Amino acid sequence: MRRIKRGWALTKKSWALLSEHRELIRFPLYGGIATILLGILLLGPGVFFLDQHSYGAGIPFIVLGIYVLSVVGTYFSVGLAAAADRIFRGQGATVADGLAVARANFVAICGWAALATAVGVIIGLLEEQGGAFGDIAGRLVGAAWSLVTFLAVPVIAIEGTGPIATLKRSASLFRARWGQQITGNLAIGGAVFLLGMLPALALIVAGIVIWPSVGFAGALLIVIGALVLGVALLVSKALGGIFGVALYRYALDGDVVGGFSQEDLESAVRVRRGRPGTTPGTI
């Protein structure tokens, strides 16, 4: 219950910032549109070739598509983080300001996307091809990766570091503030799921169920559910980006920004300190 209350409080504070600076929602909106278009363009042919058992042609399309989508996602996330940081520092921020920072760090973004894609492919191979042992190993590697990359986007946006330096910097900031042994997850976003994503999924499922008997009503429910889900995903992405920058500033020098309290930021990640080498949990 305490975790739910904490998550609700953090979500409300992040929402207050987003409501005051509504232009921030445009970053995940533009990123989502670009992801859909490029996904169709690159992943579509890959899926087609794989369906035809033409793996030599299909796999390169799939890998390239995953990489490009990673670049796009990181690009707009960096823009959002840069704009949020300007707002936290009392400066005006527009979408153009955030995207200017993303453009200036485009090489670093591409490098980070390459590293993230490579790690993602390795984790996927471990889980899919390694049997029970590989599945466990993949989950552990994924958990460790989520920890050390937790602050990567704000680091790129604010410090402009390359992929390896970003990885080291994110890991060191996280360890310095919250310790090495982590269990639990970020206490934010639950409200978005309960108020947006869950009802949207319910509408979509209801639409699918009644489609055979009441076609128009079923289709309408599916469309409404998809729209609600899309909005919820955009809001969740924006809230997460805003809160991530606040956590970065707190991890960097202890600054409390954005209307959050020190208790909010300190307790956002649930920490269990133990012996060195304890397997970390997930963010």
Secondary structure in CASP SS format (residue, H / E / C, confidence):
PFRMAT SS
TARGET T0000
AUTHOR 0000-0000-0000
METHOD secondary structure of the structure
MODEL  1
M C 1.00
R H 1.00
R H 1.00
I H 1.00
K H 1.00
R H 1.00
G H 1.00
W H 1.00
A H 1.00
L H 1.00
T H 1.00
K H 1.00
K H 1.00
S H 1.00
W H 1.00
A H 1.00
L H 1.00
L H 1.00
S H 1.00
E H 1.00
H C 1.00
R H 1.00
E H 1.00
L H 1.00
I H 1.00
R H 1.00
F H 1.00
P H 1.00
L H 1.00
Y H 1.00
G H 1.00
G H 1.00
I H 1.00
A H 1.00
T H 1.00
I H 1.00
L H 1.00
L H 1.00
G H 1.00
I H 1.00
L H 1.00
L H 1.00
L H 1.00
G H 1.00
P H 1.00
G H 1.00
V H 1.00
F H 1.00
F H 1.00
L H 1.00
D H 1.00
Q C 1.00
H C 1.00
S C 1.00
Y H 1.00
G H 1.00
A H 1.00
G H 1.00
I H 1.00
P H 1.00
F H 1.00
I H 1.00
V H 1.00
L H 1.00
G H 1.00
I H 1.00
Y H 1.00
V H 1.00
L H 1.00
S H 1.00
V H 1.00
V H 1.00
G H 1.00
T H 1.00
Y H 1.00
F H 1.00
S H 1.00
V H 1.00
G H 1.00
L H 1.00
A H 1.00
A H 1.00
A H 1.00
A H 1.00
D H 1.00
R H 1.00
I H 1.00
F H 1.00
R C 1.00
G C 1.00
Q C 1.00
G C 1.00
A C 1.00
T C 1.00
V H 1.00
A H 1.00
D H 1.00
G H 1.00
L H 1.00
A H 1.00
V H 1.00
A H 1.00
R H 1.00
A H 1.00
N C 1.00
F H 1.00
V H 1.00
A H 1.00
I H 1.00
C H 1.00
G H 1.00
W H 1.00
A H 1.00
A H 1.00
L H 1.00
A H 1.00
T H 1.00
A H 1.00
V H 1.00
G H 1.00
V H 1.00
I H 1.00
I H 1.00
G H 1.00
L H 1.00
L H 1.00
E H 1.00
E H 1.00
Q H 1.00
G C 1.00
G H 1.00
A H 1.00
F H 1.00
G H 1.00
D H 1.00
I H 1.00
A H 1.00
G H 1.00
R H 1.00
L H 1.00
V H 1.00
G H 1.00
A H 1.00
A H 1.00
W H 1.00
S H 1.00
L H 1.00
V H 1.00
T C 1.00
F C 1.00
L C 1.00
A H 1.00
V H 1.00
P H 1.00
V H 1.00
I H 1.00
A H 1.00
I H 1.00
E H 1.00
G C 1.00
T C 1.00
G C 1.00
P H 1.00
I H 1.00
A H 1.00
T H 1.00
L H 1.00
K H 1.00
R H 1.00
S H 1.00
A H 1.00
S H 1.00
L H 1.00
F H 1.00
R H 1.00
A H 1.00
R H 1.00
W H 1.00
G C 1.00
Q C 1.00
Q C 1.00
I E 1.00
T C 1.00
G C 1.00
N C 1.00
L C 1.00
A C 1.00
I C 1.00
G C 1.00
G H 1.00
A H 1.00
V H 1.00
F H 1.00
L H 1.00
L H 1.00
G H 1.00
M H 1.00
L H 1.00
P H 1.00
A H 1.00
L H 1.00
A H 1.00
L H 1.00
I H 1.00
V H 1.00
A H 1.00
G H 1.00
I H 1.00
V H 1.00
I H 1.00
W C 1.00
P C 1.00
S C 1.00
V C 1.00
G H 1.00
F H 1.00
A H 1.00
G H 1.00
A H 1.00
L H 1.00
L H 1.00
I H 1.00
V H 1.00
I H 1.00
G H 1.00
A H 1.00
L H 1.00
V H 1.00
L H 1.00
G H 1.00
V H 1.00
A H 1.00
L H 1.00
L H 1.00
V H 1.00
S H 1.00
K H 1.00
A H 1.00
L H 1.00
G H 1.00
G H 1.00
I H 1.00
F H 1.00
G H 1.00
V H 1.00
A H 1.00
L H 1.00
Y H 1.00
R H 1.00
Y H 1.00
A H 1.00
L H 1.00
D H 1.00
G C 1.00
D C 1.00
V C 1.00
V C 1.00
G C 1.00
G C 1.00
F C 1.00
S C 1.00
Q H 1.00
E H 1.00
D H 1.00
L H 1.00
E H 1.00
S C 1.00
A C 1.00
V C 1.00
R C 1.00
V E 1.00
R C 1.00
R C 1.00
G C 1.00
R C 1.00
P C 1.00
G C 1.00
T C 1.00
T C 1.00
P C 1.00
G C 1.00
T C 1.00
I C 1.00
END
